[in-house]
Amino acid sequence: INGTSLIADLRATPPLTREDLERVQVPVLALYGEHSDLRERGAALLGGLANFQIRIFEGCTHAILWEATSRLREEMALFLAEQMSEKS
């Protein structure tokens, strides 16, 4: 994250609305820390998607990028591999 524009990009990007999410036509993977203050709201917002998966990182807060970097990378790689195998 250091040395990237992630924080500035997040600040400059308006949050997605339910209407925005209803137009999503691709599989979605949501990763939340068990103790994230956004977990319940995010799960409720995304729960209506047709192809939605959620992974909860036990013992983590909202900062899973720092708290569980390796597991986050593994979960994302597994999800992407699953998507690629379904396309084949």
C-alpha positions in Angstrom: 0.0 0.0 0.0 2.9 2.3 0.8 4.0 3.9 -2.4 0.7 3.3 -4.2 -2.3 5.5 -4.9 -4.7 3.2 -3.1 -5.6 5.5 -0.2 -6.1 8.5 -2.5 -8.1 6.3 -4.9 -10.3 5.1 -2.1 -10.9 8.7 -0.9 -11.8 9.8 -4.4 -14.1 7.0 -5.3 -17.8 7.2 -4.2 -19.2 4.2 -2.5 -21.1 1.7 -4.5 -24.9 1.8 -4.1 -27.2 -1.2 -4.1 -28.2 -0.3 -7.7 -24.6 -0.3 -8.7 -24.1 -3.8 -7.2 -27.3 -5.1 -8.8 -25.7 -4.6 -12.2 -22.6 -6.7 -11.4 -22.6 -9.8 -13.6 -19.4 -11.4 -12.5 -18.5 -13.5 -9.5 -17.7 -11.5 -6.4 -15.5 -12.5 -3.5 -15.8 -10.4 -0.3 -13.1 -10.6 2.3 -13.8 -9.3 5.8 -12.1 -9.4 9.1 -14.2 -11.0 11.9 -14.1 -7.8 13.8 -14.4 -5.4 10.9 -16.8 -2.5 11.5 -18.0 -2.9 7.9 -18.6 -6.6 7.8 -22.3 -6.8 8.5 -23.2 -3.8 6.3 -21.1 -5.2 3.4 -22.5 -8.6 3.7 -26.0 -7.2 3.7 -25.3 -5.0 0.7 -23.6 -7.8 -1.3 -25.9 -10.6 -0.2 -28.4 -10.0 -3.0 -25.8 -10.8 -5.7 -26.3 -13.9 -7.8 -22.7 -15.1 -7.6 -21.3 -13.9 -4.2 -18.9 -15.5 -1.8 -17.7 -14.2 1.5 -14.7 -15.2 3.6 -14.3 -14.1 7.2 -10.8 -13.8 8.6 -11.0 -14.9 12.2 -9.3 -12.6 14.7 -8.8 -9.8 12.2 -10.3 -6.3 12.1 -10.9 -4.3 8.9 -7.2 -4.2 8.3 -6.8 -7.7 6.8 -4.3 -6.4 4.2 -1.8 -6.0 7.1 -3.1 -8.6 9.6 -3.4 -11.5 7.2 -1.5 -10.7 4.0 -0.6 -14.3 3.2 -4.0 -15.7 3.8 -5.6 -12.8 1.8 -3.3 -13.6 -1.1 -4.1 -17.3 -0.9 -7.9 -16.7 -0.8 -7.7 -14.4 -3.8 -5.5 -16.8 -5.8 -7.9 -19.7 -5.0 -10.9 -17.7 -6.1 -9.3 -16.6 -9.3 -8.2 -20.1 -10.1 -11.7 -21.4 -9.5 -13.1 -18.7 -11.9 -10.5 -19.6 -14.5 -11.3 -23.3 -14.3 -15.0 -22.6 -14.6 -14.3 -20.7 -17.8 -12.4 -23.6 -19.4 
